[in-house]
Amino acid sequence: MAFRFPNDFLWGGATAANQIEGSNTTDGKGLSTSDVQPFGSFGELIPRHGGDFNIKDIAIDFYHRYPEDIKLMSEMGFSCFRLSIAWSRIFPQGDELQPNDAGLAYYDKIFDELRKYNITPLVTLSHYEMPLYLAEHYQGWTSRDVIAFFERYARVVFQRYGDRVKHWLTFNEINVTLHEPFTGSGVPRGSSPQQLYQAIHHQLVASAKAVKACHEMVPNAQIGNMMLGAIQYPLTSHPDDVFEALERNRDWLFFGDVQARGYYPSYMKRKFRELSITLNITEDDVQSLKETIDFVSFSYYMTGCVTTQKTNMTMMDESMFKMGGNPYLESTDWGWQIDPKGLRIVLNELYDRYQKPLFIVENGLGAVDVPNENGDIEDNYRIQYLNDHLYQVGEALQDGVEIMGYTSWGPIDLVSASTAQMSKRYGFIHVDRDDQGNGSLARKPKKSFYWYKDIIESQGEGLVAPKQ
Ligand code: BG6
């Protein structure tokens, strides 16, 4: 039976500044942690030298081409566009007292353009980057000083854009700091668990301070967190596997538990004891953490399995997390297991746990697109993937889960975060650029563009039940 999503459900797509904008030293912008990772967030860190090729220097040139891109999103019927502000455009070093006017003026133009089309911006304050200077001189979030720098930045952007931006997110995939500490958090790779969790604590406090500032300064706004929602299943029904899965899921749910409840969950006491971690938590930190998020947001790409048994479990994607393969699931070209039903599971779990509205702010299929003889991209595989996931969102809505919206990842082809490839494409809109940087940057709708337009227009009624 066809199901109609609620009228106020936000439909759209999601991006990050460093994966689309390019122009990463234009108008006074400082370098960010992303700018020294030309091979992606799991690649080497390479200091910038003039003339070195880095695909992100131009990315898809959203910096200049945003009017065309936003127009195309509007043609698809987007009611929401998720983007991030590059912190280093506003505070090039990160520790200045005054912001960079040219950086502020740039995002004015973006938000004005979105308003023109009645598209609600959903803005991430920090998406897998921070000013490089903070990483080099403060070891990123290792330093408590960064809390104040981030709060200053957040207050500046709330003040400036609060009239037009009513939906905010603090840190993108905050739980990934555990697995890749440098990209989003500027924390040196190889840091000890003690250093890592102290840096994470600083980020959690900063997130809560941003929530407080947002509540004070933009009273009619809503601000959420953002986690990578990669749920793990027990591979077998052995109780040890079930408990192992519970613990692995706590690794990421811990972040939401603090951000949504306002204090550290009790299960962390044992973990910290076993890892010999003693955190420096001040009374001011305890008070700050009490300011909780309004909604919970997450990305969803895959699920994995864990086991304590001596089995032949294959590992799925070593670079991301140590996730085990699931014999019932197929994988993408990049080895990410496709699990639409898992999205319904995550939605139900998170809603049961937090009783706060949820927002799916990333989901999508990274695939190689090959144009047909007419030069068109018939991305039926992407349509299938998105249909099957959105169908489960519809099921979750019918389960009673409160869901604010869905922004698919990379509505327009962009640079991959983990591998810095252009060829790992997620878009409804093709961008003519390859991994070596060749191409005209011209935009062209794919078949999925028209499919998504129809789904949005029908409020989800056009989704079809996945084949069993
Ligand atoms: C999420 C990130 O982890 O996954 C995005 O928030 C990223 O920045 C997306 O692009 C997809 O990952 P990738 O590596 O395919 O770009």
Residues whose N, C-alpha, C, O or C-beta is under 5 A from the ligand:
A	BS01	BG6	A16 G366 V415 S416 A417 S418 T419
